[in-house]
């Protein structure tokens, strides 16, 4: 099981500084949902990296991606 240290990440980014006027609220994930998400992201990155190694360029969905107007 993957252990996530989001609290440590937030603390290192915000709380170990001179200004401490930030309050983080949330819950501690038991690992199942977060681990599943991270595994999917790792699989996707590995797929993309393999495509680049095999073809020498990014996938079309990467090179042709554009920001869409949110209005």
C-alpha positions in Angstrom: 0.0 0.0 0.0 1.2 3.5 -0.8 1.5 5.9 2.0 0.6 9.5 1.2 2.2 12.4 3.2 0.1 15.3 1.9 0.1 16.8 5.4 3.9 16.8 5.4 3.9 18.3 1.9 1.5 21.1 3.0 3.5 21.7 6.2 6.8 21.9 4.3 5.3 24.4 1.8 3.4 26.7 4.2 3.9 26.1 7.9 7.6 26.1 8.2 7.8 29.7 7.1 7.7 33.0 8.9 4.1 33.7 8.0 1.7 31.0 9.4 -1.7 32.4 8.6 -2.9 29.4 6.6 -5.2 26.7 7.9 -5.5 23.4 6.1 -8.7 21.4 6.5 -9.5 18.0 5.1 -9.4 14.4 5.9 -6.8 11.7 6.0 -7.2 9.2 3.2 -6.9 5.6 4.2 -5.0 4.9 1.0 -7.4 3.0 -1.2 -8.8 5.8 -3.3 -5.6 7.8 -3.4 -3.5 4.7 -4.2 -5.9 3.8 -7.0 -5.6 7.3 -8.4 -1.8 7.3 -8.2 -1.6 3.9 -9.8 -3.7 5.1 -12.8 -1.5 8.2 -13.1 1.7 6.1 -13.0 0.2 3.7 -15.6 -0.6 6.7 -17.9 2.8 8.2 -17.5 4.5 4.9 -18.2 2.3 4.4 -21.3 3.2 7.9 -22.6 6.9 7.4 -21.9 6.9 4.1 -23.7 5.2 5.7 -26.7 7.9 8.4 -26.8 10.7 5.8 -26.6 9.1 3.7 -29.4 8.1 6.7 -31.7 10.5 9.5 -30.8 7.7 12.0 -30.2 4.7 12.7 -28.0 1.3 11.2 -28.6 -1.1 13.3 -30.8 -3.4 13.9 -27.9 -0.5 15.7 -26.2 0.9 17.6 -29.2 -2.6 18.6 -30.4 -4.0 19.5 -27.0 -5.3 23.1 -26.6 -6.7 25.1 -23.7 -10.4 25.5 -24.1 -12.2 28.8 -23.2 -14.2 28.3 -20.0 -16.7 31.0 -20.8 
